[in-house]
Amino acid sequence: MLFADDEIVVVNKPAGLLVHPTIEGEQDTVLARAAAELQRRTGRHRRVLVVHRLDRDTSGVMVLA
């Protein structure tokens, strides 16, 4: 996680990681990791939504809301 406030979260997505699950039960995704890190930092569950996506094999900075 590069940045987080009450409105947005900015993360550096590694290549090979999905942004969101493509099948039910898939748990290691950018969204899941961001939500877990926010919960660790704030002590509360927060829903994280995709602003834009990157393909699985693409790495780079992503903005989540």
N, CA, C and O atoms as a GROMACS GRO file, in nm:
protein
  260
    1MET      N    1   0.085  -0.116   0.000
    1MET     CA    2   0.000   0.000   0.000
    1MET      C    3   0.090   0.123   0.000
    1MET      O    4   0.175   0.140   0.088
    2LEU      N    5   0.070   0.208  -0.100
    2LEU     CA    6   0.151   0.328  -0.113
    2LEU      C    7   0.089   0.448  -0.043
    2LEU      O    8   0.159   0.536   0.006
    3PHE      N    9  -0.045   0.450  -0.038
    3PHE     CA   10  -0.117   0.562   0.021
    3PHE      C   11  -0.259   0.517   0.055
    3PHE      O   12  -0.316   0.433  -0.014
    4ALA      N   13  -0.313   0.573   0.162
    4ALA     CA   14  -0.453   0.546   0.196
    4ALA      C   15  -0.507   0.662   0.277
    4ALA      O   16  -0.440   0.714   0.367
    5ASP      N   17  -0.629   0.703   0.245
    5ASP     CA   18  -0.703   0.798   0.328
    5ASP      C   19  -0.848   0.752   0.332
    5ASP      O   20  -0.877   0.637   0.297
    6ASP      N   21  -0.939   0.838   0.372
    6ASP     CA   22  -1.080   0.798   0.383
    6ASP      C   23  -1.148   0.778   0.248
    6ASP      O   24  -1.257   0.722   0.242
    7GLU      N   25  -1.087   0.824   0.141
    7GLU     CA   26  -1.150   0.819   0.009
    7GLU      C   27  -1.085   0.722  -0.089
    7GLU      O   28  -1.155   0.653  -0.163
    8ILE      N   29  -0.952   0.715  -0.089
    8ILE     CA   30  -0.883   0.632  -0.188
    8ILE      C   31  -0.772   0.550  -0.124
    8ILE      O   32  -0.723   0.580  -0.015
    9VAL      N   33  -0.734   0.447  -0.196
    9VAL     CA   34  -0.620   0.363  -0.159
    9VAL      C   35  -0.536   0.349  -0.286
    9VAL      O   36  -0.589   0.325  -0.394
   10VAL      N   37  -0.406   0.364  -0.272
   10VAL     CA   38  -0.314   0.349  -0.385
   10VAL      C   39  -0.221   0.233  -0.353
   10VAL      O   40  -0.157   0.231  -0.248
   11VAL      N   41  -0.215   0.137  -0.444
   11VAL     CA   42  -0.132   0.018  -0.423
   11VAL      C   43  -0.042  -0.005  -0.545
   11VAL      O   44  -0.071   0.043  -0.654
   12ASN      N   45   0.064  -0.079  -0.523
   12ASN     CA   46   0.152  -0.122  -0.631
   12ASN      C   47   0.121  -0.268  -0.659
   12ASN      O   48   0.159  -0.356  -0.581
   13LYS      N   49   0.054  -0.295  -0.770
   13LYS     CA   50   0.012  -0.431  -0.804
   13LYS      C   51   0.128  -0.506  -0.868
   13LYS      O   52   0.185  -0.460  -0.967
   14PRO      N   53   0.163  -0.622  -0.813
   14PRO     CA   54   0.267  -0.703  -0.876
   14PRO      C   55   0.211  -0.782  -0.995
   14PRO      O   56   0.092  -0.814  -0.998
   15ALA      N   57   0.296  -0.813  -1.089
   15ALA     CA   58   0.256  -0.899  -1.202
   15ALA      C   59   0.215  -1.035  -1.148
   15ALA      O   60   0.274  -1.084  -1.051
   16GLY      N   61   0.116  -1.097  -1.210
   16GLY     CA   62   0.071  -1.230  -1.170
   16GLY      C   63  -0.044  -1.231  -1.072
   16GLY      O   64  -0.099  -1.338  -1.043
   17LEU      N   65  -0.081  -1.116  -1.018
   17LEU     CA   66  -0.189  -1.107  -0.919
   17LEU      C   67  -0.314  -1.049  -0.986
   17LEU      O   68  -0.307  -0.948  -1.055
   18LEU      N   69  -0.428  -1.114  -0.964
   18LEU     CA   70  -0.555  -1.063  -1.016
   18LEU      C   71  -0.602  -0.943  -0.935
   18LEU      O   72  -0.572  -0.932  -0.816
   19VAL      N   73  -0.673  -0.853  -1.000
   19VAL     CA   74  -0.731  -0.738  -0.931
   19VAL      C   75  -0.851  -0.781  -0.849
   19VAL      O   76  -0.866  -0.740  -0.733
   20HIS      N   77  -0.938  -0.862  -0.908
   20HIS     CA   78  -1.058  -0.912  -0.839
   20HIS      C   79  -1.077  -1.058  -0.877
   20HIS      O   80  -1.023  -1.103  -0.978
   21PRO      N   81  -1.152  -1.133  -0.797
   21PRO     CA   82  -1.169  -1.276  -0.825
   21PRO      C   83  -1.242  -1.300  -0.957
   21PRO      O   84  -1.335  -1.228  -0.992
   22THR      N   85  -1.198  -1.403  -1.027
   22THR     CA   86  -1.266  -1.442  -1.151
   22THR      C   87  -1.352  -1.564  -1.129
   22THR      O   88  -1.442  -1.593  -1.209
   23ILE      N   89  -1.326  -1.637  -1.022
   23ILE     CA   90  -1.408  -1.752  -0.986
   23ILE      C   91  -1.441  -1.743  -0.837
   23ILE      O   92  -1.366  -1.684  -0.760
   24GLU      N   93  -1.552  -1.800  -0.800
   24GLU     CA   94  -1.593  -1.796  -0.660
   24GLU      C   95  -1.489  -1.867  -0.573
   24GLU      O   96  -1.443  -1.976  -0.606
   25GLY      N   97  -1.453  -1.804  -0.464
   25GLY     CA   98  -1.359  -1.863  -0.372
   25GLY      C   99  -1.215  -1.820  -0.393
   25GLY      O  100  -1.130  -1.848  -0.308
   26GLU      N  101  -1.186  -1.754  -0.504
   26GLU     CA  102  -1.050  -1.705  -0.527
   26GLU      C  103  -1.024  -1.590  -0.430
   26GLU      O  104  -1.098  -1.492  -0.428
   27GLN      N  105  -0.919  -1.602  -0.349
   27GLN     CA  106  -0.903  -1.507  -0.240
   27GLN      C  107  -0.780  -1.419  -0.248
   27GLN      O  108  -0.780  -1.311  -0.188
   28ASP      N  109  -0.675  -1.458  -0.318
   28ASP     CA  110  -0.555  -1.376  -0.322
   28ASP      C  111  -0.564  -1.280  -0.440
   28ASP      O  112  -0.522  -1.312  -0.552
   29THR      N  113  -0.619  -1.162  -0.414
   29THR     CA  114  -0.639  -1.060  -0.516
   29THR      C  115  -0.594  -0.925  -0.461
   29THR      O  116  -0.572  -0.910  -0.341
   30VAL      N  117  -0.580  -0.828  -0.548
   30VAL     CA  118  -0.547  -0.692  -0.505
   30VAL      C  119  -0.653  -0.641  -0.407
   30VAL      O  120  -0.619  -0.584  -0.304
   31LEU      N  121  -0.780  -0.662  -0.440
   31LEU     CA  122  -0.888  -0.614  -0.352
   31LEU      C  123  -0.880  -0.678  -0.214
   31LEU      O  124  -0.894  -0.609  -0.113
   32ALA      N  125  -0.858  -0.808  -0.209
   32ALA     CA  126  -0.851  -0.878  -0.080
   32ALA      C  127  -0.731  -0.831   0.001
   32ALA      O  128  -0.742  -0.810   0.122
   33ARG      N  129  -0.618  -0.816  -0.064
   33ARG     CA  130  -0.498  -0.770   0.008
   33ARG      C  131  -0.516  -0.627   0.060
   33ARG      O  132  -0.477  -0.597   0.173
   34ALA      N  133  -0.576  -0.540  -0.022
   34ALA     CA  134  -0.597  -0.402   0.021
   34ALA      C  135  -0.695  -0.396   0.139
   34ALA      O  136  -0.672  -0.323   0.235
   35ALA      N  137  -0.804  -0.472   0.132
   35ALA     CA  138  -0.902  -0.474   0.241
   35ALA      C  139  -0.839  -0.526   0.370
   35ALA      O  140  -0.864  -0.473   0.478
   36ALA      N  141  -0.758  -0.630   0.359
   36ALA     CA  142  -0.692  -0.687   0.477
   36ALA      C  143  -0.594  -0.587   0.538
   36ALA      O  144  -0.587  -0.574   0.660
   37GLU      N  145  -0.520  -0.517   0.454
   37GLU     CA  146  -0.424  -0.418   0.506
   37GLU      C  147  -0.497  -0.300   0.570
   37GLU      O  148  -0.453  -0.250   0.674
   38LEU      N  149  -0.607  -0.256   0.512
   38LEU     CA  150  -0.685  -0.148   0.573
   38LEU      C  151  -0.741  -0.192   0.708
   38LEU      O  152  -0.742  -0.114   0.804
   39GLN      N  153  -0.788  -0.315   0.716
   39GLN     CA  154  -0.841  -0.365   0.843
   39GLN      C  155  -0.730  -0.373   0.947
   39GLN      O  156  -0.751  -0.340   1.064
   40ARG      N  157  -0.612  -0.416   0.906
   40ARG     CA  158  -0.499  -0.422   0.999
   40ARG      C  159  -0.464  -0.283   1.050
   40ARG      O  160  -0.436  -0.264   1.168
   41ARG      N  161  -0.465  -0.185   0.960
   41ARG     CA  162  -0.427  -0.048   0.997
   41ARG      C  163  -0.532   0.024   1.080
   41ARG      O  164  -0.498   0.099   1.172
   42THR      N  165  -0.660   0.003   1.049
   42THR     CA  166  -0.766   0.080   1.113
   42THR      C  167  -0.845   0.003   1.217
   42THR      O  168  -0.913   0.063   1.301
   43GLY      N  169  -0.837  -0.130   1.214
   43GLY     CA  170  -0.913  -0.211   1.306
   43GLY      C  171  -1.058  -0.230   1.267
   43GLY      O  172  -1.137  -0.284   1.345
   44ARG      N  173  -1.095  -0.189   1.147
   44ARG     CA  174  -1.233  -0.207   1.102
   44ARG      C  175  -1.235  -0.254   0.957
   44ARG      O  176  -1.142  -0.227   0.880
   45HIS      N  177  -1.342  -0.325   0.922
   45HIS     CA  178  -1.357  -0.375   0.786
   45HIS      C  179  -1.401  -0.262   0.694
   45HIS      O  180  -1.493  -0.187   0.726
   46ARG      N  181  -1.334  -0.250   0.580
   46ARG     CA  182  -1.372  -0.149   0.481
   46ARG      C  183  -1.387  -0.215   0.346
   46ARG      O  184  -1.303  -0.297   0.308
   47ARG      N  185  -1.491  -0.182   0.274
   47ARG     CA  186  -1.511  -0.234   0.139
   47ARG      C  187  -1.421  -0.155   0.044
   47ARG      O  188  -1.416  -0.032   0.049
   48VAL      N  189  -1.352  -0.226  -0.043
   48VAL     CA  190  -1.262  -0.164  -0.140
   48VAL      C  191  -1.316  -0.193  -0.280
   48VAL      O  192  -1.350  -0.306  -0.311
   49LEU      N  193  -1.322  -0.089  -0.363
   49LEU     CA  194  -1.376  -0.102  -0.498
   49LEU      C  195  -1.270  -0.065  -0.602
   49LEU      O  196  -1.179   0.013  -0.574
   50VAL      N  197  -1.283  -0.123  -0.720
   50VAL     CA  198  -1.189  -0.099  -0.829
   50VAL      C  199  -1.225   0.030  -0.902
   50VAL      O  200  -1.340   0.050  -0.941
   51VAL      N  201  -1.128   0.119  -0.919
   51VAL     CA  202  -1.145   0.240  -0.999
   51VAL      C  203  -1.105   0.208  -1.143
   51VAL      O  204  -1.171   0.253  -1.238
   52HIS      N  205  -0.998   0.133  -1.159
   52HIS     CA  206  -0.954   0.084  -1.290
   52HIS      C  207  -0.885  -0.049  -1.264
   52HIS      O  208  -0.856  -0.082  -1.149
   53ARG      N  209  -0.857  -0.124  -1.367
   53ARG     CA  210  -0.793  -0.253  -1.344
   53ARG      C  211  -0.671  -0.269  -1.433
   53ARG      O  212  -0.656  -0.201  -1.535
   54LEU      N  213  -0.586  -0.359  -1.393
   54LEU     CA  214  -0.470  -0.398  -1.472
   54LEU      C  215  -0.481  -0.548  -1.495
   54LEU      O  216  -0.529  -0.621  -1.408
   55ASP      N  217  -0.437  -0.594  -1.609
   55ASP     CA  218  -0.438  -0.737  -1.639
   55ASP      C  219  -0.349  -0.813  -1.541
   55ASP      O  220  -0.259  -0.755  -1.480
   56ARG      N  221  -0.374  -0.941  -1.528
   56ARG     CA  222  -0.299  -1.025  -1.436
   56ARG      C  223  -0.148  -1.012  -1.454
   56ARG      O  224  -0.074  -1.001  -1.355
   57ASP      N  225  -0.101  -1.012  -1.577
   57ASP     CA  226   0.043  -1.011  -1.603
   57ASP      C  227   0.105  -0.872  -1.600
   57ASP      O  228   0.226  -0.857  -1.623
   58THR      N  229   0.025  -0.770  -1.574
   58THR     CA  230   0.074  -0.632  -1.572
   58THR      C  231   0.098  -0.587  -1.428
   58THR      O  232   0.016  -0.613  -1.340
   59SER      N  233   0.209  -0.521  -1.405
   59SER     CA  234   0.236  -0.462  -1.274
   59SER      C  235   0.219  -0.312  -1.285
   59SER      O  236   0.228  -0.255  -1.394
   60GLY      N  237   0.195  -0.248  -1.171
   60GLY     CA  238   0.186  -0.102  -1.172
   60GLY      C  239   0.099  -0.048  -1.060
   60GLY      O  240   0.040  -0.124  -0.983
   61VAL      N  241   0.094   0.082  -1.053
   61VAL     CA  242   0.018   0.152  -0.949
   61VAL      C  243  -0.131   0.150  -0.984
   61VAL      O  244  -0.170   0.173  -1.098
   62MET      N  245  -0.212   0.122  -0.883
   62MET     CA  246  -0.358   0.120  -0.898
   62MET      C  247  -0.421   0.209  -0.792
   62MET      O  248  -0.373   0.219  -0.680
   63VAL      N  249  -0.531   0.274  -0.831
   63VAL     CA  250  -0.612   0.352  -0.739
   63VAL      C  251  -0.738   0.273  -0.710
   63VAL      O  252  -0.807   0.229  -0.802
   64LEU      N  253  -0.768   0.256  -0.583
   64LEU     CA  254  -0.889   0.188  -0.538
   64LEU      C  255  -0.970   0.287  -0.455
   64LEU      O  256  -0.916   0.385  -0.404
   65ALA      N  257  -1.098   0.261  -0.443
   65ALA     CA  258  -1.183   0.352  -0.365
   65ALA      C  259  -1.258   0.273  -0.260
   65ALA      O  260  -1.335   0.330  -0.183
   0.00000   0.00000   0.00000
